[in-house]
């Protein structure tokens, strides 16, 4: 629903398609540091890797599964195989476009299903029934640990590692003949050591990605501060040069001449013109290029909430963008208000709310879309005293030359705020 002149419903591509495209590109805009967040990228790629590994290992194990199923209840082989491998192809598929939170949740389910596959063995096999060195589920334990490492924090995934190592050893003791206590201990240590290596690798990758995100955000804030300081220093240098080369020179010449000359008069007029020009230049804002504008806007979002994902996409000609600093400050203020409104009002009991900002830059224009999957609201029934949307977002952008804003929301369906600046403020 829309309110006249204030709210419109922009045409949006399906979320899956947008995110799948961003994943395949590997970047979405100006430099990898301003594109899809590093942690998000690594979660998607690890999810795809674990899923494809499950497909490959499951295909290789089919003959062994069939052979060991002859000594078990008829239902055991297919059931255990589905529990151990069935969710992994789906994990690979959703890793192409789903949110990192969804990918990690699904990986957690896959890890629990592997434990469920181990738990089926006492119900389907007699003790020491298998004529094999190990039960095939033993070789699959690194997959379960990888899924756990992707899904949970280190303390939980380490506990899962210990549990799986003991479970596969006991499963082998129960099903394979002969199997001594010494062999059980050796199997536990072997399973733990092999799976611990995989857990360390996936934990290190996730930790490195998180550090990259933190350093990138810090570097962005430092770059914005440095750019502002450099601009101020440049203006100070221009002003000092004008004072020395024109103003003082004119005053000195005037003090020497008893009568004003035509040359001195022209010099004084030229100096006054230069003073007027630099006064206008000082009042006018500095102009940001595309990269500086992205750094400025992303820093504004992360100052409100660092967990908001900020992605950047570019179209041909994006290098032509020239955004006045006062325009960027106005857009950043409206964007920050959208994020704050979401933090105040979009909470959904029982689950976390996913928030993202997508910045699209083309020749001379910039478009920012803030979206959450929270509680949402009826935009036609915004109370008169709720100034956050009508004044701080829509009002700000309407008063900005070349600016526009749109809000789209429905109860239970999240909220999308679109801010557009078309270069009219230059």
Residue pairs with C-beta under 8 A, 6 or more apart in sequence:
1 7
1 378
1 379
1 380
1 410
2 8
2 9
2 379
2 380
3 379
3 380
3 382
6 390
6 394
6 407
7 379
7 380
7 394
7 406
7 407
7 408
8 406
8 408
9 406
9 408
10 369
10 406
10 408
10 416
10 418
12 18
12 369
12 416
15 97
16 97
16 98
17 97
18 97
18 358
19 96
19 97
19 98
19 99
20 96
20 97
22 28
22 35
22 36
22 311
22 313
23 36
23 41
23 44
23 95
23 96
23 97
24 96
26 32
26 41
27 35
27 36
28 35
28 36
28 311
28 312
28 313
28 314
29 35
29 294
29 311
29 312
29 313
29 314
29 359
29 361
30 290
30 291
30 294
30 312
30 314
30 318
30 361
31 291
33 216
33 219
33 220
34 216
34 220
34 291
34 294
34 295
34 298
34 310
34 312
35 311
35 312
36 309
36 311
37 213
37 309
37 310
37 311
38 209
38 210
38 212
38 213
38 216
39 100
39 206
39 209
39 210
39 212
39 213
40 100
40 309
41 209
42 205
42 206
42 208
42 209
43 95
43 100
43 103
43 104
43 150
43 206
43 209
44 95
44 96
44 100
44 103
45 95
46 95
46 150
46 202
46 205
46 206
47 91
47 92
47 94
47 95
47 103
47 104
47 106
47 107
47 150
48 92
48 95
48 96
50 88
50 91
50 92
50 107
50 143
50 146
50 147
50 150
51 88
51 89
51 90
51 91
51 92
51 93
51 95
52 92
53 88
53 143
53 146
54 85
54 88
54 89
54 91
54 92
54 110
54 143
55 85
55 88
55 89
55 92
57 85
57 139
57 140
57 143
58 81
58 84
58 85
58 88
61 81
61 136
61 139
61 140
64 132
64 136
65 77
65 80
65 81
65 136
66 77
67 132
68 77
68 130
68 132
68 135
68 136
69 76
69 77
69 78
71 125
71 126
71 129
71 130
71 131
72 124
72 125
72 129
73 123
73 124
73 125
75 124
76 120
76 121
76 123
76 124
76 125
79 117
79 120
79 124
80 117
80 120
80 121
80 124
80 137
81 117
83 113
83 114
83 116
83 117
83 120
84 113
84 114
84 117
84 137
84 140
84 143
84 144
85 140
86 113
87 106
87 109
87 110
87 113
88 110
88 143
88 147
90 106
91 103
91 106
91 107
91 110
91 147
94 102
94 103
94 106
95 103
98 106
99 354
101 352
101 354
103 150
104 150
104 151
104 152
105 151
107 147
107 148
107 150
107 151
108 147
108 148
108 151
108 152
110 144
110 147
111 144
111 145
111 147
111 148
111 151
111 152
111 160
114 140
114 141
114 143
114 144
114 147
114 164
115 144
115 163
115 164
115 167
117 137
118 137
118 164
118 167
118 168
118 171
121 135
121 137
121 171
121 174
121 175
122 174
125 174
125 175
127 174
127 175
128 174
128 175
128 176
128 177
128 178
128 179
129 175
129 177
130 175
130 176
130 177
131 177
132 176
133 176
134 172
134 176
134 187
135 168
135 171
135 172
135 175
135 176
137 168
137 171
138 168
138 171
138 172
138 187
138 191
141 164
141 165
141 168
141 191
141 194
141 195
142 194
142 195
142 198
144 160
144 164
144 195
145 157
145 160
145 161
145 164
145 195
145 196
145 198
145 199
146 198
146 199
146 202
148 156
148 157
148 160
148 161
148 199
149 157
149 198
149 199
149 202
149 203
149 206
150 202
150 206
151 157
152 160
154 203
157 199
157 203
158 199
161 192
161 195
161 196
161 199
162 192
164 191
164 195
165 188
165 189
165 191
165 192
165 195
166 188
168 187
168 191
169 184
169 185
169 187
169 188
169 191
170 184
172 179
172 183
172 184
172 187
173 179
173 181
173 183
173 184
173 187
217 298
217 299
217 302
217 306
220 295
220 298
220 299
220 302
221 299
221 302
221 303
223 292
223 295
224 292
224 295
224 296
224 299
227 286
227 288
227 292
227 295
228 286
228 325
231 286
231 325
235 281
235 282
238 278
238 281
239 278
239 282
242 274
242 275
242 278
246 267
246 270
246 271
246 274
246 275
247 271
247 275
249 267
250 264
250 267
250 268
250 271
253 264
253 267
254 260
254 264
254 268
257 264
284 324
285 324
285 325
285 326
285 327
286 324
286 325
287 322
287 323
287 324
287 325
287 426
288 296
288 322
288 323
288 324
288 325
288 328
289 319
289 321
289 322
289 323
290 314
290 318
290 319
290 321
290 361
293 321
293 323
293 328
293 361
293 366
294 312
294 359
294 361
296 325
296 328
296 332
297 310
297 328
297 331
297 332
297 335
297 359
297 368
298 310
298 312
298 357
298 359
300 332
300 333
300 335
300 336
301 308
301 310
301 335
301 336
301 339
301 357
302 308
302 310
303 336
304 336
304 339
304 340
304 343
305 339
305 343
305 355
307 355
308 339
308 355
308 356
308 357
309 354
309 355
309 356
309 357
310 356
310 357
310 359
311 356
311 357
311 358
311 359
312 358
312 359
312 360
312 361
313 358
313 359
313 360
313 361
314 360
314 361
314 362
315 360
315 361
315 362
315 363
316 362
316 363
317 362
317 363
317 364
318 361
318 362
318 363
320 363
320 364
321 361
321 363
321 364
321 365
321 366
321 423
322 364
322 423
322 426
323 366
323 421
323 423
324 425
324 426
326 425
327 400
327 402
327 403
327 421
327 425
330 396
330 397
330 400
330 403
331 366
331 368
331 397
331 400
331 403
331 419
331 421
333 392
333 396
334 392
334 393
334 396
334 397
334 405
334 419
335 357
335 368
335 370
335 417
335 419
337 388
337 392
337 393
337 396
338 370
338 393
338 417
338 419
339 355
339 357
339 370
340 388
341 388
341 389
341 393
342 353
342 355
342 370
342 372
342 374
342 415
345 374
345 375
345 377
346 353
346 355
346 372
346 374
346 375
346 376
346 414
346 415
347 353
347 374
347 375
348 374
348 375
353 372
353 373
353 374
354 372
354 373
355 370
355 371
355 372
355 374
356 370
356 371
356 372
357 368
357 369
357 370
357 371
358 368
358 369
358 371
359 366
359 367
359 368
360 366
360 367
360 368
360 369
361 367
364 422
364 423
365 420
365 421
365 422
365 423
366 420
366 421
367 418
367 419
367 420
367 421
368 418
368 419
368 420
369 416
369 417
369 418
369 419
370 416
370 417
370 418
370 419
371 414
371 415
371 416
371 417
372 414
372 415
373 414
374 414
374 415
375 411
375 412
375 414
376 409
376 410
376 411
376 412
376 413
376 414
376 415
377 409
377 410
377 411
377 415
378 409
378 410
378 411
379 389
379 407
379 408
379 409
382 389
382 390
389 407
393 405
393 407
393 417
393 419
394 405
394 407
396 403
396 405
397 403
397 404
397 405
397 419
397 420
397 421
398 404
398 405
400 421
400 425
401 424
401 425
402 421
402 422
402 423
402 424
402 425
402 426
403 419
403 420
403 421
403 422
403 424
403 425
404 419
404 420
404 421
404 422
405 417
405 418
405 419
405 420
406 417
406 418
406 420
407 415
407 416
407 417
407 418
408 415
408 416
408 417
408 418
409 415
409 416
